Amino acid sequence: MTEKYAMVIAFTVLLIGLAYRSYRRIKSYQDYNLAGRNTGFPALVATLGAAEFNTATLIGGASVAYLYGTVGLWYTSFIFVFVFGIYAFTVAKPYRRLRIATIAEFFERRFHGRLAETTRALASVVTLTFTWIAPATYLAGLSVVASVLLGVDPLTTVIVITTLCLFLALAGGFMTAVSFDVVAYTMIVIFVPVIFFVGFFNAGGFGELSKVFDPEYLSFEPIWDLDNYGFAAIMTWCLQNILLYVAAPWYGQRIFSARNERIAYRAMLTNTVLIVVLYALVALATMFSRVVLPNLDNPEEALPRLVLEYTPPIIQGLLLVTLLLVGISTMVAIWNSAVSIVVNDLLKRYLFRARTDRFYVLSSRVVFLVLGASTLVFALTFVGNILLALTYVSVYTAMLAFPILAGLYWKRFTTEAALSSLAVGVGYVTVALLANFPYHLVSPVGIVLSAIVGTTVTFARRKTTVDPRVEEFFAIAHGRKELNHAEV
């Protein structure tokens, strides 16, 4: 146990050093908010990967693999071929070309007229919903890791980690987040294969899986009759993640920070491959843990217990640091997105216009404090239901995807259509969640309704010439015109 605490302390000192380095490099609000839009290819791959590789999916998704074998591979790995591949081919380059700072700014650039401000404001509220609540699911995952590997109770864990993350994030904002992500991703790439081999060798190889899993859980054929995790739920989860990530403000923030559009695109494709492989290794390791730990009362403990009981203390310490880094870097990443939305879309837009960079940096730090306090409250309610909590809080952000994609690729798509489609989608999923509809009838139906309403409203309007501002938007978004810095 001493070795573990020593490594945790050493890694904490490292993070403090990185936060101080970021603090010293902050020269403007754009540095604090977007790392000066100068993130290079290796750092962007690392920050994209670390932002996705989170303890909520890692611990929650691993529990699915422990219970249902290859169902967990579908749930946590294979779907990301589609999720990030579609992102790379649809929005990565346009987002960077537009030089926006938040998803709501996309709506501002694309949609005009008397309903434009309402549309933008609704987009701000929707993106803020996920980014404000999601960090609590990652914190809940960290509490599981700490309770198993360090014997620390969940309440102490969430208080200590939230306090530490706040202290670190306040210093350098997004620049701190990128620095943490580079360290976290380096550890992930090294130690996720280690976790896989620990499971593989201690379980005795793939042949032993047939002793603890029914044949259907070792096949990749769809299984439809599982509660919560049947194939309908997997397809829903895949669709929801495709749509969620198109509108995801924390992923957008990273793409917005890229040095150029080519780096944004290449980094996203590279991230697609690496995430699929890394999550597959995690799911397989958890399946092996079922062989050596067949009777766990809490499946969310499968991965940390495999580490605790089948690795020497030095490896435990390094793996513990890796898991903690995964959670902390993702929390800081999502927090930064929430702060960016509050400051750029609410404070700068409506309350405190044309203030100094120093004012907006200080405002960001105040928002961090408020966000940290709310994260503490939410986190303790999610332990034991981490993946489901993350699933349900993401449905609102997914409703932004159709207006974004239609806005990017359909010139006739109007402001009225964007607002109508977004309002109908948000309204439906709210009713569906309150009425406890089956999961596969929440976001898929919401998206279908959103698309039908948006398309109908567009075609209902008599065809007119395209607004010159829309023509200019398309020229910039699709690389036919450069955006002048004065226009940003």
Buried (B, 14 or more C-beta within 10 A) or exposed (E): EEBBEEBBEEBBEBBBEBBBBBBEBBEEBBBBBBBBBBBEBEBBBBBBBBBBBBBBBBBBBBBBBBBBBBBBBBBBBBBBBBBBBBBBEBBBBBBBBBBBBBBBBBBBBBBBEEBBBBBBBBBBBBBBBBBBBBBBBBBBBBBBBBBBBBEBEBEEBBEEBBEBBBBBBBBBBBBBBBBBBBBBBBBBBEBBBBBBEBBBEBBEEEEBBEEBBEEBBBEEEEBEEBEEBBBBBBBBBBBBBBBBBBBBBBBBBBBBBBBBBEBBBBBBBBBBEBBBBBBBBBBBBBBBBBBBBEEBEBBBBBBBBBBBBBBEEEBBBBBBBBBBBBBBBBBBBBBBBBBBBBBBBBBBBEEEEEBEBEBBBEBBBBBBEEBBEBBBEBBBEBBBBBBBBBBBBBBBBBBBBBBBBBBBEBBEBBBBBBBBBBBBBBBBBBEBBEEEBEBBBBBBBBBEBBBEBBBEBBEEEEEEEEBEEBBBBBBBBEEEBEBEEEEE
